């Protein structure tokens, strides 16, 4: 149903009427076997995408977004949050629930956001945010150490930056000579990526700019109730007092 509607309905029309379309699609997925952590929708199954990720038919959350929400929810009270490139599902939930301040930013114009901040030179004062969400952003940034220094600067003492990227085993892979979209797609898996981190290499770079880092790894059955990834790692980078 989901893929058929994507083929039949123009993208501009889908974007304009997404809440209505999702509400209609979700009727075909109602059930009790699975549940989205972001919108709490109970369903018979998730929508399985071409890359095998699981999409919530009601709010459009992906597996990583649902895990992020579980991690964030206990930390929201009175928090001032900066969210880079926010997905629509978790952005909507945070806007409705946060009793602190929630600021969204997207530099490339691909996501709906309040600000257009350059992560390599963030136009925000020092020590501003309790929580910074930097999910699947750093692999796009050529000067990633500069960006990490900026993330550290704007995070409040005792605040955290929640970081995730695609990961590989072994060493980090980057090559500045690869400039075309075709080369980057071939080497990094996506035309706008400039590297692939390993977990260890990303931790090392975040630590080098001052963060105290912890690795949170999750293992789940493939058919887990919340549609989480079977194997996932999130890095919590804390700015110590």
C-alpha positions in Angstrom: 0.0 0.0 0.0 2.7 2.5 1.0 4.9 1.9 -2.0 1.9 1.9 -4.3 0.7 5.3 -3.1 4.3 6.7 -3.4 4.2 5.7 -7.1 0.7 7.0 -7.8 0.7 10.3 -5.9 3.1 13.2 -6.9 5.8 14.0 -4.2 4.6 17.6 -3.8 1.0 16.4 -3.1 2.3 13.9 -0.6 4.3 16.5 1.2 1.4 18.9 1.3 -1.1 16.3 2.6 1.2 14.0 4.6 -0.7 13.9 7.9 -4.0 13.0 6.1 -2.2 10.4 3.9 -0.5 8.8 6.8 -3.7 8.7 8.8 -5.3 6.8 5.9 -2.4 4.4 5.4 -2.3 3.6 9.1 -5.8 2.2 8.9 -4.4 -0.8 7.0 -1.8 -1.5 9.6 -3.8 -1.4 12.9 -3.1 -4.2 15.3 -1.4 -5.0 18.6 1.7 -6.9 17.8 4.0 -3.9 17.3 4.1 -0.3 18.7 5.9 2.9 17.7 7.6 4.6 20.6 7.3 8.1 19.0 3.6 8.3 18.3 2.5 5.2 20.4 0.6 3.8 17.4 -0.2 0.0 17.7 0.0 -2.0 14.5 0.1 -5.4 13.0 3.4 -4.7 11.2 5.8 -1.9 10.3 6.3 -0.9 6.7 9.6 -2.5 5.5 11.6 -0.2 3.3 14.0 -1.2 0.5 17.0 -0.9 2.9 15.1 -3.2 5.4 14.5 -0.4 7.8 11.1 -0.3 9.5 8.9 2.7 9.0 5.9 3.6 11.3 2.9 4.0 9.0 1.3 6.6 11.3 4.2 9.1 12.0 6.9 8.0 9.6 9.5 7.3 12.3 12.5 5.1 11.4 14.1 2.5 13.8 16.9 4.9 14.9 14.3 7.6 15.6 12.3 5.3 17.8 15.4 4.4 19.8 16.4 8.1 20.1 13.0 9.0 21.5 13.3 6.3 24.2 16.7 7.8 25.1 15.5 11.4 25.1 12.2 11.1 26.9 13.5 10.9 30.5 15.9 13.8 29.9 13.4 16.4 28.6 12.3 18.2 31.8 13.3 21.8 31.6 15.9 21.0 28.9 17.1 23.4 26.3 17.6 21.4 23.1 19.2 22.1 19.8 18.4 19.5 17.1 20.3 19.3 13.8 18.4 18.1 10.7 15.4 16.9 12.7 13.2 14.1 11.3 9.5 15.2 11.1 8.2 12.5 13.5 10.4 13.2 16.5 10.3 17.0 15.8 6.5 16.9 16.1 6.7 15.0 19.3 9.3 17.2 20.9 7.5 20.4 19.9 4.4 19.1 21.7 6.0 17.8 24.9 9.1 19.8 25.8 8.6 22.3 28.7 12.0 23.9 28.1 13.2 25.2 24.7 13.4 23.2 21.5 15.3 24.7 18.6 15.7 23.0 15.2 18.2 23.8 12.5 19.0 22.5 9.0 21.7 24.1 6.9 21.0 22.3 3.6 17.3 23.0 3.6 16.3 19.4 3.5 14.3 19.4 6.7 11.8 21.8 8.2 13.6 23.8 10.8 13.6 27.1 12.7 17.2 28.1 12.0 19.9 27.6 9.3 23.0 27.1 11.4 26.4 26.1 9.9 27.6 23.3 12.2 31.2 24.3 11.5 30.5 27.8 12.8 27.4 27.7 14.9 25.9 31.2 15.4 25.0 30.5 19.1 26.6 31.7 22.3 28.8 29.4 24.5 27.2 27.0 26.9 23.6 27.3 25.6 22.1 23.8 25.4 21.5 20.9 27.8 21.0 18.5 24.9 22.3 18.7 21.4 21.1 16.1 18.9 23.5 15.4 16.1 22.1 12.4 14.3 23.5 11.3 10.9 25.1 14.7 10.3 28.9 14.4 10.9 29.4 12.0 8.0 28.3 14.9 5.7 30.8 17.4 7.2 34.2 17.9 5.6 35.7 19.7 8.6 34.3 17.4 11.2 36.7 18.3 14.0 35.8 21.9 13.6 32.1 20.9 13.9 32.8 18.9 17.0 34.6 21.8 18.7 31.6 23.9 18.0 29.2 21.3 19.4 31.4 21.2 22.5 31.3 25.0 22.8 27.5 25.4 22.7 26.8 22.5 25.0 26.3 23.5 28.7 28.6 22.1 31.3 27.1 18.8 32.4 25.1 18.8 29.1 25.2 16.1 26.4 25.5 15.8 22.7 23.8 12.7 21.3 25.6 11.5 18.2 25.1 8.7 15.7 26.4 8.1 12.2 26.6 5.0 10.0 29.4 2.8 11.4 31.8 0.3 10.0 34.3 -2.1 11.6 38.0 -1.3 11.8 39.4 2.1 11.0 37.7 5.3 9.9 37.6 5.6 6.1 37.9 9.0 4.5 39.6 10.3 1.4 39.5 14.0 0.5 40.4 13.3 -3.1 36.9 11.8 -3.6 34.9 14.8 -4.7 32.2 13.7 -7.1 28.8 12.3 -6.1 29.5 9.1 -8.0 32.8 8.6 -6.2 31.3 9.3 -2.8 28.3 7.0 -3.5 30.7 4.2 -4.4 33.1 4.6 -1.5 30.9 5.9 1.3 27.5 4.5 0.4 25.8 7.9 -0.2 26.5 10.7 -2.6 26.7 13.4 0.1 28.8 11.4 2.6 32.5 12.2 3.0 33.6 9.4 5.3 32.5 6.3 7.2 33.4 6.3 10.9 34.1 3.3 13.1 32.6 3.6 16.6 36.1 3.9 18.1 37.3 6.5 15.6 34.2 8.8 16.3 34.7 8.4 20.0 38.4 9.3 19.7 37.5 12.5 17.7 34.8 13.6 20.1 37.1 13.0 23.0 39.9 15.0 21.4 37.8 18.2 21.5 36.9 17.8 25.2 33.9 15.5 25.4 33.7 12.6 27.9 32.1 9.9 25.7 30.2 6.8 26.5 29.0 4.1 24.0 25.5 2.7 24.3 25.1 -0.5 22.2 21.8 -2.3 21.8 21.0 -5.8 20.6 17.5 -6.7 19.8 15.6 -9.6 18.2 14.8 -8.9 14.6 11.1 -8.9 15.3 11.2 -6.8 18.4 7.9 -5.0 19.3 9.2 -1.4 18.7 10.9 -2.0 15.4 14.3 -1.1 16.7 17.5 -2.0 14.8 18.8 -5.4 15.7 22.3 -3.9 16.3 22.7 -0.2 17.1 25.2 2.1 18.7 24.7 5.6 20.0 27.4 7.8 21.5 26.7 10.1 24.4 29.2 13.0 24.4 29.1 14.8 27.8 30.6 18.2 28.6 32.0 17.8 32.1 31.6 20.6 34.7 
